[in-house]
Amino acid sequence: LNMKVPYTKEEIMDTIKLVLRKNKLDSAYIRPILFYSYGNPGLVPKECPVELIIGAWEWGAYLGEKSAQGVSVYILPWRRVHHSQYDMAAKLGGIYVQSTICGVYARTKGCDEAVFLNLEGNVAEGPGENILLIKDGVLKTNDMTESVLEGITRTSILKIAEDQGIPTKIEPITKEDLFQADELFFSGTAVEVIPIVRITDGSQADSPDKEYTVGNGIPGPVTKKLKRIFMEIVGGKRPEYEDWLVYTDE
């Protein structure tokens, strides 16, 4: 979008800290949004200044009480926006329209969340989450070439796995990989780490939906271990990851 951000990273970080302190938020979701403001009404923002809004609010378990027990997902018949169409390193507001429509659709199918395939027919991601799986003790996920946003939480989980001696692979994920996984989970800023225990495949619009159970139908030991360590890091209980944290105190 060729945005010229009128603030430094340090100024944005200081403002985020101020928002948290002023609102007395100890646990919150933070959403900074850069946007083109007032100016010409056309599609090309020739004289529109770039503005910044920072929102922060308390947010419980992203997918409710099922987050600990494991959630169900619906594989959509519609494909994720392709990585050849825009920069997958950016979170663009317009792309969230697809995420919202498809997240709502998955819930009409009785599932907790959606899963996108990409144009190649491989697994992409959730509406706002990365997907990771465990098979034969190996942690596997995909990357930007599969039309996903390489999330910070995803990167953190891969590092934790490496530190714990868990082998990792970055490669395309097929639907069959999901169906045959020993464990499966979402990662993301909002979801953190949420196990997936049931899959409904609705990717073929002209065929009946098919249901699959992941592993033995309950959150697996590797997923639970990675989630526990991640939450300990977020809570400041893992000094070896101190450099991952930013403190809000003045």
CYANA upper distance limits for C-alpha pairs under 8 A (distance plus 0.5 A):
  3 MET  CA     50 VAL  CA      7.26
  4 LYS  CA     50 VAL  CA      7.38
  5 VAL  CA     34 LEU  CA      8.42
  5 VAL  CA     50 VAL  CA      6.89
  5 VAL  CA     51 GLU  CA      8.50
  6 PRO  CA     50 VAL  CA      7.57
  6 PRO  CA     51 GLU  CA      8.47
  7 TYR  CA     11 GLU  CA      6.51
  7 TYR  CA     12 ILE  CA      7.05
  8 THR  CA     12 ILE  CA      6.86
  9 LYS  CA     13 MET  CA      6.61
 10 GLU  CA     14 ASP  CA      6.57
 11 GLU  CA     15 THR  CA      6.67
 12 ILE  CA     16 ILE  CA      6.75
 13 MET  CA     17 LYS  CA      6.85
 14 ASP  CA     18 LEU  CA      6.74
 15 THR  CA     19 VAL  CA      6.70
 16 ILE  CA     20 LEU  CA      6.88
 16 ILE  CA     30 ILE  CA      8.30
 16 ILE  CA     54 ILE  CA      7.28
 17 LYS  CA     21 ARG  CA      6.71
 17 LYS  CA    248 THR  CA      5.56
 17 LYS  CA    249 ASP  CA      8.20
 18 LEU  CA     22 LYS  CA      6.44
 18 LEU  CA    248 THR  CA      8.30
 19 VAL  CA     23 ASN  CA      6.65
 19 VAL  CA     54 ILE  CA      8.15
 19 VAL  CA     55 GLY  CA      8.38
 19 VAL  CA     56 ALA  CA      7.73
 20 LEU  CA     24 LYS  CA      6.43
 20 LEU  CA     25 LEU  CA      5.69
 20 LEU  CA     26 ASP  CA      8.05
 20 LEU  CA     56 ALA  CA      7.51
 20 LEU  CA    248 THR  CA      8.01
 21 ARG  CA     25 LEU  CA      6.97
 21 ARG  CA    248 THR  CA      7.79
 21 ARG  CA    249 ASP  CA      8.42
 25 LEU  CA     57 TRP  CA      7.95
 25 LEU  CA     58 GLU  CA      7.70
 27 SER  CA     58 GLU  CA      6.62
 27 SER  CA     59 TRP  CA      8.26
 28 ALA  CA     56 ALA  CA      6.57
 28 ALA  CA     57 TRP  CA      5.56
 28 ALA  CA     58 GLU  CA      4.85
 28 ALA  CA     59 TRP  CA      6.47
 29 TYR  CA     56 ALA  CA      5.93
 29 TYR  CA     57 TRP  CA      6.03
 29 TYR  CA     58 GLU  CA      6.73
 29 TYR  CA     59 TRP  CA      6.69
 29 TYR  CA    190 ALA  CA      7.49
 30 ILE  CA     54 ILE  CA      7.65
 30 ILE  CA     55 GLY  CA      6.30
 30 ILE  CA     56 ALA  CA      4.89
 30 ILE  CA     57 TRP  CA      7.40
 31 ARG  CA     54 ILE  CA      6.23
 31 ARG  CA     55 GLY  CA      5.59
 31 ARG  CA     56 ALA  CA      6.69
 32 PRO  CA     52 LEU  CA      7.47
 32 PRO  CA     53 ILE  CA      6.23
 32 PRO  CA     54 ILE  CA      4.75
 32 PRO  CA     55 GLY  CA      6.72
 33 ILE  CA     52 LEU  CA      6.18
 33 ILE  CA     53 ILE  CA      5.69
 33 ILE  CA     54 ILE  CA      6.75
 34 LEU  CA     50 VAL  CA      7.16
 34 LEU  CA     51 GLU  CA      6.20
 34 LEU  CA     52 LEU  CA      5.12
 34 LEU  CA     53 ILE  CA      7.07
 35 PHE  CA     50 VAL  CA      6.05
 35 PHE  CA     51 GLU  CA      5.95
 35 PHE  CA     52 LEU  CA      7.05
 36 TYR  CA     45 PRO  CA      7.41
 36 TYR  CA     48 CYS  CA      6.07
 36 TYR  CA     49 PRO  CA      6.22
 36 TYR  CA     50 VAL  CA      5.13
 36 TYR  CA     51 GLU  CA      6.71
 37 SER  CA     48 CYS  CA      5.93
 37 SER  CA     49 PRO  CA      6.03
 37 SER  CA     50 VAL  CA      6.51
 37 SER  CA     51 GLU  CA      6.62
 38 TYR  CA     48 CYS  CA      6.02
 38 TYR  CA     49 PRO  CA      7.46
 39 GLY  CA     45 PRO  CA      7.73
 39 GLY  CA     46 LYS  CA      8.28
 39 GLY  CA     47 GLU  CA      6.04
 39 GLY  CA     48 CYS  CA      5.04
 39 GLY  CA     49 PRO  CA      8.00
 40 ASN  CA     45 PRO  CA      6.92
 40 ASN  CA     46 LYS  CA      7.33
 40 ASN  CA     47 GLU  CA      6.84
 40 ASN  CA     48 CYS  CA      7.20
 41 PRO  CA     45 PRO  CA      8.16
 60 GLY  CA     64 GLY  CA      7.92
 61 ALA  CA     65 GLU  CA      7.31
 61 ALA  CA     67 SER  CA      7.04
 61 ALA  CA    191 VAL  CA      7.67
 62 TYR  CA     67 SER  CA      7.87
 62 TYR  CA    190 ALA  CA      6.66
 62 TYR  CA    191 VAL  CA      5.77
 63 LEU  CA     67 SER  CA      6.13
 63 LEU  CA     71 VAL  CA      8.39
 63 LEU  CA    112 ASP  CA      7.57
 63 LEU  CA    191 VAL  CA      7.86
 65 GLU  CA     69 GLN  CA      8.04
 66 LYS  CA     70 GLY  CA      6.13
 66 LYS  CA     71 VAL  CA      6.33
 67 SER  CA     71 VAL  CA      6.81
 67 SER  CA    194 ILE  CA      6.02
 67 SER  CA    195 PRO  CA      7.51
 68 ALA  CA    194 ILE  CA      7.37
 68 ALA  CA    195 PRO  CA      7.75
 68 ALA  CA    219 PRO  CA      8.41
 69 GLN  CA    195 PRO  CA      7.90
 69 GLN  CA    218 ILE  CA      7.29
 69 GLN  CA    219 PRO  CA      7.11
 70 GLY  CA    194 ILE  CA      7.04
 70 GLY  CA    195 PRO  CA      5.08
 70 GLY  CA    196 ILE  CA      5.48
 70 GLY  CA    197 VAL  CA      5.82
 70 GLY  CA    218 ILE  CA      7.02
 70 GLY  CA    219 PRO  CA      6.43
 71 VAL  CA    111 CYS  CA      8.35
 71 VAL  CA    112 ASP  CA      6.51
 71 VAL  CA    113 GLU  CA      8.16
 71 VAL  CA    194 ILE  CA      7.93
 71 VAL  CA    195 PRO  CA      6.84
 71 VAL  CA    196 ILE  CA      5.29
 71 VAL  CA    197 VAL  CA      6.25
 71 VAL  CA    198 ARG  CA      7.19
 72 SER  CA    111 CYS  CA      5.69
 72 SER  CA    112 ASP  CA      5.73
 72 SER  CA    113 GLU  CA      7.08
 72 SER  CA    196 ILE  CA      6.42
 72 SER  CA    197 VAL  CA      6.51
 72 SER  CA    198 ARG  CA      5.05
 72 SER  CA    199 ILE  CA      6.24
 72 SER  CA    200 THR  CA      8.14
 73 VAL  CA    106 ALA  CA      7.86
 73 VAL  CA    111 CYS  CA      5.87
 73 VAL  CA    112 ASP  CA      6.31
 73 VAL  CA    113 GLU  CA      5.33
 73 VAL  CA    114 ALA  CA      5.78
 73 VAL  CA    115 VAL  CA      6.92
 73 VAL  CA    196 ILE  CA      7.67
 73 VAL  CA    198 ARG  CA      6.88
 73 VAL  CA    199 ILE  CA      5.53
 73 VAL  CA    200 THR  CA      6.71
 74 TYR  CA    106 ALA  CA      6.04
 74 TYR  CA    109 LYS  CA      8.00
 74 TYR  CA    111 CYS  CA      6.49
 74 TYR  CA    112 ASP  CA      8.36
 74 TYR  CA    113 GLU  CA      6.88
 74 TYR  CA    114 ALA  CA      5.30
 74 TYR  CA    115 VAL  CA      6.34
 74 TYR  CA    199 ILE  CA      6.50
 74 TYR  CA    200 THR  CA      5.30
 74 TYR  CA    201 ASP  CA      6.48
 74 TYR  CA    202 GLY  CA      7.03
 75 ILE  CA    114 ALA  CA      6.52
 75 ILE  CA    115 VAL  CA      5.19
 75 ILE  CA    116 PHE  CA      6.56
 75 ILE  CA    117 LEU  CA      7.82
 75 ILE  CA    199 ILE  CA      7.89
 75 ILE  CA    200 THR  CA      6.72
 75 ILE  CA    201 ASP  CA      5.36
 75 ILE  CA    202 GLY  CA      5.79
 75 ILE  CA    203 SER  CA      6.04
 76 LEU  CA    102 CYS  CA      7.93
 76 LEU  CA    106 ALA  CA      8.05
 76 LEU  CA    114 ALA  CA      7.17
 76 LEU  CA    115 VAL  CA      6.62
 76 LEU  CA    116 PHE  CA      6.21
 76 LEU  CA    117 LEU  CA      7.65
 76 LEU  CA    201 ASP  CA      7.84
 76 LEU  CA    202 GLY  CA      6.00
 76 LEU  CA    203 SER  CA      5.40
 77 PRO  CA    202 GLY  CA      6.42
 77 PRO  CA    203 SER  CA      4.36
 77 PRO  CA    204 GLN  CA      6.30
 77 PRO  CA    205 ALA  CA      6.33
 78 TRP  CA    116 PHE  CA      7.66
 78 TRP  CA    117 LEU  CA      7.94
 78 TRP  CA    203 SER  CA      7.79
 79 ARG  CA    116 PHE  CA      6.43
 79 ARG  CA    117 LEU  CA      5.72
 79 ARG  CA    118 ASN  CA      5.59
 79 ARG  CA    119 LEU  CA      6.33
 80 ARG  CA    116 PHE  CA      6.08
 80 ARG  CA    117 LEU  CA      6.53
 80 ARG  CA    118 ASN  CA      5.56
 80 ARG  CA    119 LEU  CA      7.52
 80 ARG  CA    124 ALA  CA      7.47
 80 ARG  CA    147 SER  CA      7.58
 81 VAL  CA     85 GLN  CA      7.61
 81 VAL  CA     95 ILE  CA      8.23
 81 VAL  CA    118 ASN  CA      7.83
 81 VAL  CA    147 SER  CA      7.51
 82 HIS  CA     86 TYR  CA      7.89
 82 HIS  CA    118 ASN  CA      7.17
 82 HIS  CA    119 LEU  CA      7.16
 82 HIS  CA    147 SER  CA      5.81
 83 HIS  CA     87 ASP  CA      7.12
 83 HIS  CA     88 MET  CA      6.37
 83 HIS  CA    144 MET  CA      7.59
 83 HIS  CA    145 THR  CA      7.08
 83 HIS  CA    146 GLU  CA      7.64
 83 HIS  CA    147 SER  CA      5.07
 83 HIS  CA    148 VAL  CA      7.97
 88 MET  CA    144 MET  CA      6.90
 88 MET  CA    147 SER  CA      7.27
 88 MET  CA    148 VAL  CA      6.90
 88 MET  CA    149 LEU  CA      5.83
 88 MET  CA    150 GLU  CA      8.34
 89 ALA  CA    144 MET  CA      8.31
 89 ALA  CA    149 LEU  CA      6.38
 89 ALA  CA    150 GLU  CA      7.44
 90 ALA  CA    149 LEU  CA      7.93
 91 LYS  CA     95 ILE  CA      8.29
 91 LYS  CA    149 LEU  CA      8.30
 92 LEU  CA     96 TYR  CA      7.63
 93 GLY  CA     97 VAL  CA      8.00
 94 GLY  CA     98 GLN  CA      8.37
 95 ILE  CA     99 SER  CA      7.29
 96 TYR  CA    100 THR  CA      6.48
 96 TYR  CA    127 PRO  CA      8.13
 97 VAL  CA    101 ILE  CA      6.70
 98 GLN  CA    102 CYS  CA      6.60
 98 GLN  CA    127 PRO  CA      8.29
 99 SER  CA    103 GLY  CA      6.38
 99 SER  CA    126 GLY  CA      8.46
 99 SER  CA    127 PRO  CA      4.91
 99 SER  CA    128 GLY  CA      7.58
100 THR  CA    104 VAL  CA      6.64
100 THR  CA    127 PRO  CA      7.71
101 ILE  CA    105 TYR  CA      6.75
102 CYS  CA    106 ALA  CA      6.65
102 CYS  CA    114 ALA  CA      6.97
102 CYS  CA    127 PRO  CA      7.84
103 GLY  CA    107 ARG  CA      7.06
103 GLY  CA    113 GLU  CA      6.36
103 GLY  CA    114 ALA  CA      5.84
103 GLY  CA    127 PRO  CA      6.95
104 VAL  CA    108 THR  CA      7.04
105 TYR  CA    109 LYS  CA      7.14
105 TYR  CA    114 ALA  CA      8.41
106 ALA  CA    110 GLY  CA      7.27
106 ALA  CA    111 CYS  CA      6.06
106 ALA  CA    112 ASP  CA      7.42
106 ALA  CA    113 GLU  CA      6.34
106 ALA  CA    114 ALA  CA      5.76
107 ARG  CA    111 CYS  CA      5.43
107 ARG  CA    112 ASP  CA      6.29
107 ARG  CA    113 GLU  CA      7.13
107 ARG  CA    114 ALA  CA      8.49
111 CYS  CA    200 THR  CA      8.36
113 GLU  CA    126 GLY  CA      7.90
113 GLU  CA    127 PRO  CA      8.42
114 ALA  CA    126 GLY  CA      6.17
114 ALA  CA    127 PRO  CA      6.96
115 VAL  CA    123 VAL  CA      8.09
115 VAL  CA    124 ALA  CA      7.91
115 VAL  CA    125 GLU  CA      6.26
115 VAL  CA    126 GLY  CA      4.99
115 VAL  CA    127 PRO  CA      7.43
116 PHE  CA    123 VAL  CA      6.77
116 PHE  CA    124 ALA  CA      5.91
116 PHE  CA    125 GLU  CA      5.96
116 PHE  CA    126 GLY  CA      6.41
116 PHE  CA    127 PRO  CA      7.95
117 LEU  CA    121 GLY  CA      6.10
117 LEU  CA    122 ASN  CA      5.85
117 LEU  CA    123 VAL  CA      4.86
117 LEU  CA    124 ALA  CA      5.43
117 LEU  CA    125 GLU  CA      7.76
117 LEU  CA    203 SER  CA      8.47
118 ASN  CA    122 ASN  CA      6.08
118 ASN  CA    123 VAL  CA      6.65
118 ASN  CA    124 ALA  CA      5.86
118 ASN  CA    146 GLU  CA      7.21
118 ASN  CA    147 SER  CA      6.90
121 GLY  CA    174 THR  CA      8.07
122 ASN  CA    146 GLU  CA      8.00
122 ASN  CA    172 PRO  CA      7.22
122 ASN  CA    173 ILE  CA      6.33
122 ASN  CA    174 THR  CA      5.25
122 ASN  CA    175 LYS  CA      7.07
123 VAL  CA    146 GLU  CA      8.19
123 VAL  CA    172 PRO  CA      7.93
123 VAL  CA    173 ILE  CA      5.90
123 VAL  CA    174 THR  CA      6.00
123 VAL  CA    175 LYS  CA      6.67
124 ALA  CA    130 ASN  CA      8.48
124 ALA  CA    131 ILE  CA      8.30
124 ALA  CA    142 ASN  CA      8.08
124 ALA  CA    146 GLU  CA      6.37
124 ALA  CA    147 SER  CA      6.43
124 ALA  CA    148 VAL  CA      6.24
124 ALA  CA    173 ILE  CA      8.29
125 GLU  CA    129 GLU  CA      6.58
125 GLU  CA    130 ASN  CA      5.55
125 GLU  CA    131 ILE  CA      6.16
125 GLU  CA    148 VAL  CA      6.52
126 GLY  CA    130 ASN  CA      6.62
126 GLY  CA    131 ILE  CA      7.51
126 GLY  CA    186 PHE  CA      8.24
128 GLY  CA    188 GLY  CA      7.51
129 GLU  CA    151 GLY  CA      8.32
129 GLU  CA    186 PHE  CA      6.31
129 GLU  CA    187 SER  CA      6.00
129 GLU  CA    188 GLY  CA      5.46
129 GLU  CA    191 VAL  CA      7.79
130 ASN  CA    148 VAL  CA      7.83
130 ASN  CA    149 LEU  CA      7.94
130 ASN  CA    150 GLU  CA      7.92
130 ASN  CA    151 GLY  CA      7.37
130 ASN  CA    154 ARG  CA      7.10
130 ASN  CA    186 PHE  CA      6.08
130 ASN  CA    187 SER  CA      5.74
130 ASN  CA    188 GLY  CA      6.86
131 ILE  CA    141 THR  CA      6.93
131 ILE  CA    142 ASN  CA      8.35
131 ILE  CA    184 LEU  CA      7.93
131 ILE  CA    185 PHE  CA      6.47
131 ILE  CA    186 PHE  CA      5.28
131 ILE  CA    187 SER  CA      6.95
132 LEU  CA    139 LEU  CA      7.42
132 LEU  CA    140 LYS  CA      6.22
132 LEU  CA    141 THR  CA      5.24
132 LEU  CA    142 ASN  CA      8.33
132 LEU  CA    184 LEU  CA      6.45
132 LEU  CA    185 PHE  CA      6.01
132 LEU  CA    186 PHE  CA      6.83
132 LEU  CA    187 SER  CA      8.00
133 LEU  CA    139 LEU  CA      6.26
133 LEU  CA    140 LYS  CA      5.84
133 LEU  CA    141 THR  CA      7.08
133 LEU  CA    178 LEU  CA      7.77
133 LEU  CA    181 ALA  CA      6.74
133 LEU  CA    182 ASP  CA      7.97
133 LEU  CA    183 GLU  CA      6.05
133 LEU  CA    184 LEU  CA      4.79
133 LEU  CA    185 PHE  CA      6.77
134 ILE  CA    138 VAL  CA      5.94
134 ILE  CA    139 LEU  CA      5.19
134 ILE  CA    140 LYS  CA      6.77
134 ILE  CA    181 ALA  CA      6.48
134 ILE  CA    182 ASP  CA      6.08
134 ILE  CA    183 GLU  CA      5.37
134 ILE  CA    184 LEU  CA      6.75
134 ILE  CA    222 VAL  CA      8.14
135 LYS  CA    139 LEU  CA      7.30
135 LYS  CA    140 LYS  CA      8.20
135 LYS  CA    180 GLN  CA      8.38
135 LYS  CA    181 ALA  CA      5.75
135 LYS  CA    182 ASP  CA      5.68
135 LYS  CA    183 GLU  CA      7.42
136 ASP  CA    182 ASP  CA      7.69
137 GLY  CA    166 ILE  CA      7.58
137 GLY  CA    167 PRO  CA      7.73
138 VAL  CA    166 ILE  CA      6.95
138 VAL  CA    167 PRO  CA      5.49
138 VAL  CA    168 THR  CA      6.07
138 VAL  CA    169 LYS  CA      7.71
139 LEU  CA    161 ALA  CA      8.20
139 LEU  CA    166 ILE  CA      7.42
139 LEU  CA    167 PRO  CA      6.62
139 LEU  CA    168 THR  CA      5.10
139 LEU  CA    169 LYS  CA      6.78
140 LYS  CA    168 THR  CA      6.12
140 LYS  CA    169 LYS  CA      5.22
140 LYS  CA    170 ILE  CA      6.42
140 LYS  CA    171 GLU  CA      7.74
141 THR  CA    169 LYS  CA      7.03
141 THR  CA    170 ILE  CA      5.74
141 THR  CA    171 GLU  CA      6.83
141 THR  CA    172 PRO  CA      7.82
141 THR  CA    173 ILE  CA      7.43
142 ASN  CA    146 GLU  CA      6.97
142 ASN  CA    148 VAL  CA      8.23
142 ASN  CA    170 ILE  CA      5.69
142 ASN  CA    171 GLU  CA      5.46
142 ASN  CA    172 PRO  CA      5.72
142 ASN  CA    173 ILE  CA      6.86
143 ASP  CA    147 SER  CA      7.92
143 ASP  CA    148 VAL  CA      6.71
143 ASP  CA    149 LEU  CA      8.10
143 ASP  CA    150 GLU  CA      6.75
143 ASP  CA    170 ILE  CA      7.12
143 ASP  CA    171 GLU  CA      7.50
143 ASP  CA    172 PRO  CA      8.13
144 MET  CA    148 VAL  CA      5.44
144 MET  CA    149 LEU  CA      6.60
144 MET  CA    150 GLU  CA      6.69
146 GLU  CA    172 PRO  CA      7.19
150 GLU  CA    154 ARG  CA      7.19
150 GLU  CA    155 THR  CA      7.75
151 GLY  CA    155 THR  CA      6.89
151 GLY  CA    188 GLY  CA      6.97
151 GLY  CA    189 THR  CA      8.38
152 ILE  CA    156 SER  CA      6.64
152 ILE  CA    188 GLY  CA      7.86
152 ILE  CA    189 THR  CA      7.97
153 THR  CA    157 ILE  CA      6.62
153 THR  CA    187 SER  CA      6.51
153 THR  CA    188 GLY  CA      5.71
153 THR  CA    189 THR  CA      6.62
153 THR  CA    192 GLU  CA      7.36
154 ARG  CA    158 LEU  CA      6.81
154 ARG  CA    187 SER  CA      6.35
154 ARG  CA    188 GLY  CA      7.23
155 THR  CA    159 LYS  CA      6.84
156 SER  CA    160 ILE  CA      6.69
156 SER  CA    230 PHE  CA      8.45
157 ILE  CA    161 ALA  CA      6.57
157 ILE  CA    226 LEU  CA      7.40
157 ILE  CA    230 PHE  CA      7.76
158 LEU  CA    162 GLU  CA      6.70
158 LEU  CA    168 THR  CA      7.63
159 LYS  CA    163 ASP  CA      6.71
160 ILE  CA    164 GLN  CA      6.67
160 ILE  CA    226 LEU  CA      7.58
160 ILE  CA    229 ILE  CA      8.21
160 ILE  CA    230 PHE  CA      8.16
161 ALA  CA    165 GLY  CA      6.76
161 ALA  CA    166 ILE  CA      5.47
161 ALA  CA    167 PRO  CA      7.70
161 ALA  CA    168 THR  CA      7.88
161 ALA  CA    226 LEU  CA      7.58
162 GLU  CA    166 ILE  CA      6.04
162 GLU  CA    167 PRO  CA      7.11
162 GLU  CA    168 THR  CA      7.70
173 ILE  CA    177 ASP  CA      6.55
173 ILE  CA    178 LEU  CA      8.07
174 THR  CA    178 LEU  CA      7.30
175 LYS  CA    179 PHE  CA      6.92
176 GLU  CA    180 GLN  CA      6.53
177 ASP  CA    181 ALA  CA      6.33
178 LEU  CA    184 LEU  CA      7.74
178 LEU  CA    214 VAL  CA      8.17
179 PHE  CA    199 ILE  CA      8.04
179 PHE  CA    212 TYR  CA      6.77
179 PHE  CA    213 THR  CA      7.85
179 PHE  CA    214 VAL  CA      6.96
180 GLN  CA    214 VAL  CA      7.70
180 GLN  CA    215 GLY  CA      8.08
181 ALA  CA    214 VAL  CA      6.82
181 ALA  CA    215 GLY  CA      6.92
182 ASP  CA    214 VAL  CA      6.92
182 ASP  CA    215 GLY  CA      5.01
182 ASP  CA    216 ASN  CA      8.38
182 ASP  CA    220 GLY  CA      8.09
183 GLU  CA    195 PRO  CA      8.22
183 GLU  CA    196 ILE  CA      8.09
183 GLU  CA    197 VAL  CA      8.28
183 GLU  CA    214 VAL  CA      6.79
183 GLU  CA    215 GLY  CA      6.38
183 GLU  CA    219 PRO  CA      7.58
183 GLU  CA    220 GLY  CA      6.16
183 GLU  CA    222 VAL  CA      8.28
183 GLU  CA    223 THR  CA      7.51
184 LEU  CA    195 PRO  CA      6.48
184 LEU  CA    196 ILE  CA      5.76
184 LEU  CA    197 VAL  CA      7.58
184 LEU  CA    214 VAL  CA      7.46
184 LEU  CA    223 THR  CA      8.10
185 PHE  CA    193 VAL  CA      7.22
185 PHE  CA    194 ILE  CA      5.94
185 PHE  CA    195 PRO  CA      4.66
185 PHE  CA    196 ILE  CA      5.46
185 PHE  CA    223 THR  CA      7.56
186 PHE  CA    191 VAL  CA      7.69
186 PHE  CA    192 GLU  CA      8.20
186 PHE  CA    193 VAL  CA      6.20
186 PHE  CA    194 ILE  CA      5.69
186 PHE  CA    195 PRO  CA      6.89
186 PHE  CA    196 ILE  CA      7.58
187 SER  CA    191 VAL  CA      6.60
187 SER  CA    192 GLU  CA      5.74
187 SER  CA    193 VAL  CA      5.18
187 SER  CA    194 ILE  CA      7.11
188 GLY  CA    192 GLU  CA      5.38
188 GLY  CA    193 VAL  CA      7.36
192 GLU  CA    227 LYS  CA      8.37
193 VAL  CA    223 THR  CA      8.50
193 VAL  CA    227 LYS  CA      6.12
194 ILE  CA    227 LYS  CA      8.48
195 PRO  CA    219 PRO  CA      6.08
195 PRO  CA    220 GLY  CA      8.40
195 PRO  CA    223 THR  CA      7.34
196 ILE  CA    214 VAL  CA      7.69
196 ILE  CA    219 PRO  CA      7.76
197 VAL  CA    213 THR  CA      6.53
197 VAL  CA    214 VAL  CA      5.36
197 VAL  CA    215 GLY  CA      7.90
197 VAL  CA    217 GLY  CA      5.53
197 VAL  CA    218 ILE  CA      6.34
197 VAL  CA    219 PRO  CA      7.20
198 ARG  CA    211 GLU  CA      7.82
198 ARG  CA    212 TYR  CA      6.34
198 ARG  CA    213 THR  CA      5.16
198 ARG  CA    214 VAL  CA      6.13
198 ARG  CA    217 GLY  CA      7.38
199 ILE  CA    211 GLU  CA      6.17
199 ILE  CA    212 TYR  CA      5.56
199 ILE  CA    213 THR  CA      6.81
199 ILE  CA    214 VAL  CA      7.76
200 THR  CA    209 ASP  CA      6.91
200 THR  CA    210 LYS  CA      6.04
200 THR  CA    211 GLU  CA      4.88
200 THR  CA    212 TYR  CA      6.80
201 ASP  CA    209 ASP  CA      5.94
201 ASP  CA    210 LYS  CA      5.63
201 ASP  CA    211 GLU  CA      6.76
201 ASP  CA    212 TYR  CA      8.44
202 GLY  CA    207 SER  CA      8.34
202 GLY  CA    208 PRO  CA      7.77
202 GLY  CA    209 ASP  CA      5.32
202 GLY  CA    210 LYS  CA      7.46
203 SER  CA    209 ASP  CA      8.44
204 GLN  CA    208 PRO  CA      8.17
204 GLN  CA    209 ASP  CA      8.30
213 THR  CA    217 GLY  CA      6.10
214 VAL  CA    218 ILE  CA      8.29
215 GLY  CA    220 GLY  CA      8.31
219 PRO  CA    223 THR  CA      7.24
219 PRO  CA    224 LYS  CA      7.29
220 GLY  CA    224 LYS  CA      6.75
221 PRO  CA    225 LYS  CA      6.56
222 VAL  CA    226 LEU  CA      6.65
223 THR  CA    227 LYS  CA      6.57
224 LYS  CA    228 ARG  CA      6.52
225 LYS  CA    229 ILE  CA      6.75
226 LEU  CA    230 PHE  CA      6.54
227 LYS  CA    231 MET  CA      6.60
228 ARG  CA    232 GLU  CA      6.69
229 ILE  CA    233 ILE  CA      6.72
230 PHE  CA    234 VAL  CA      6.79
231 MET  CA    235 GLY  CA      6.55
232 GLU  CA    236 GLY  CA      6.80
232 GLU  CA    237 LYS  CA      5.57
232 GLU  CA    238 ARG  CA      6.61
233 ILE  CA    237 LYS  CA      6.13
233 ILE  CA    238 ARG  CA      5.56
233 ILE  CA    239 PRO  CA      8.40
233 ILE  CA    241 TYR  CA      7.02
233 ILE  CA    242 GLU  CA      8.43
234 VAL  CA    245 LEU  CA      8.00
236 GLY  CA    242 GLU  CA      7.73
236 GLY  CA    245 LEU  CA      8.11
238 ARG  CA    242 GLU  CA      7.44
241 TYR  CA    245 LEU  CA      8.07
